[in-house]
Amino acid sequence: MQVILYNNASDPEVLDKSLTVIGSATATPYESISVESPTLILSDLSVQNISRVNYMYIEDLGRFYNARLVMGNNGLYTAYGEVDPIMSFKSAILNLTCVIGSQVDEKNNDINDGSKTCQVNGFIQRIDWNDSFEGTGINILICAGGGPAPSNE
């Protein structure tokens, strides 16, 4: 099977990764092949700078992988891959039509999904503060809320 070797300069969660082709190789699976984390023995290497390789595309599997290459005692390189589902399914992700309602682990207040409640609180409190922060002459003001202040009528 053919493998295209890249240098990936992007963060893992980036959809449009900045990839530079470093070269290609013929790969033979080390024992049975795993689609999620394949281990391959590389031969017929055609690369510019193998130390820059950190990413690969396996044509037979149709997926992109974060890659780590290790040279063995026999002079052959072994490639250890971990699938990158974001790049592997990039076109499917970009063609999705969906509405994001809410997140399981974190709330995103920029998404109005009806799960957050807002109320107007007319409570204002003034506290006179004569001491600075740890004697530095600096005071800290923390404000919460927003919107118009209640009228004094």
Buried (B, 14 or more C-beta within 10 A) or exposed (E): BEBBBBBBEBEEEEEEBEBEEBBBBBBEBBEEBEEEEBBBBBEEBEBEEBEBBBBBBBEEBEBBBBBEBEEEEEEEBBBBBEBBEBBBBBEEEEEEEEEEEEEEEEEEEEBEEEEEEEEEEEEEEEEEEEEEEEEEEEEEEEEEEEEEEEEEE
